[in-house]
Amino acid sequence: MYLRFKSSLIGFNPSLLFPGNLQNYYNPFNPETWIPYQLAVDTEVSLMIYNSRGKQISAQELGFKKTGDYRSREKAIYWDGRNQLGEPVTSGVYFYRLEAGDYRQIRQMVILK
């Protein structure tokens, strides 16, 4: 499956997530990164990562998360720069889609090796 998209906000629901806290750090990164977020309500959270062609290369079902602040390195979403097969991805632009309930946001990140 291939997807085509630009960095955008889909299905905005401010009662679920506080936007603006979603940019990964460090960016650019090598070989790992963290994606911080905050939740205003308890909800299911997941993260999908796509290459620049729109092909999904990684997915994380984070499960049910309680209302709170997930911005610290210990609580933020971690990605090790590997695909679903456990192989390191190449340098380039990648997109990640964070889903929390009905809220979805897509952001861009860069890996440099």
N, C-alpha and C positions, 0 to 999 in steps of 0.2 A: 504494500500500500504506500502510495506517495501522496503527500499533502503539499499544498502551496499556500504560503501565508507570509504576511509581514508582521512585525511586532504590533500587537493590537490587544485590545481589551474586549473580551467576549462575555456576554451575560453578566454584566456588572451588578453586583448586589452588595452595597456597602455594609450591610448588616453582617456579612460573613467574614470578610477579610479586609484588612486595611491596606489599600494599594500604596505603592511607593516604597514598600519594604521588601520588594521581591528581587532586587538586583543581586546577582551572585557576587561573591567576593572570593578570591581576587579575580579581576577581569581586566586583561587577559590572565589566564591561569595555566599552570603546568605542575603536576598532572592532575590535581584535584581541586574541587571548589565546594563552596557552601552557599545555600540559597535560604536566606532568612525570610520569615513571614510572621504575621500575627493573626490570630483568630478572635472574632468577636462572639462566636457561638461554637458549640461543640459540633463537629462535622467530620466526614470522611475527607482525607487528603491524599492526592496522588501527584506524581511528577512524571512527565514524558519528555524525552529528549529526542530531537530530530536533527539530522544533518542538513546542510545547505540545500540539498535537493528535496527535502521534505520527507525523507524516509525515517521512520522511527527507529532509533538505534538502542534505546534504553527506556525502561519503565520502572517506576517504584510505586507500589501501593503502600502508602504509609499507614493506612488504617484510620480508625476513629481517633481523632485528636480533641482534647479538651480546649475550651476557651483559654487563650493565653498568648504569651510572647515567646516566639520561637526564633529570635534574632541572634542569640548567642551562638558561638561556634559549636557548643555542645548540643544545642537543641535544633539548630537549622538543618535543612535537608543536605545531606552529603552526597556528592557524586565523585567517583574515583577516576573519571575520564575513560571508562571502559564501556564497550558495547554489551549487548545481551549475552554474547559468547565469552565475555571476560577478556576480550582483546583490547589493548589500548587503541583509542581513536587517533586519527591523524590530526595534524594542525589544521585549523580552519575555523569557520563560523558555524556555530550550532545554535539551535533554538530550544528553549525549554518551555513547557506548558504546565503551569501549576493549577490544579483543580482543587477547590474546597467547596463541597456541596454543589450549588449551581454556578459558582463563580469560577471563571477561567481567565488566566492571563498568560500571554506569551511574551517572553523576553529573549534577547539575543545575548550570547556569550562567545568568547573567543579562546581557543586553546592554542598556545604557542609552544613548540618544542625546540 
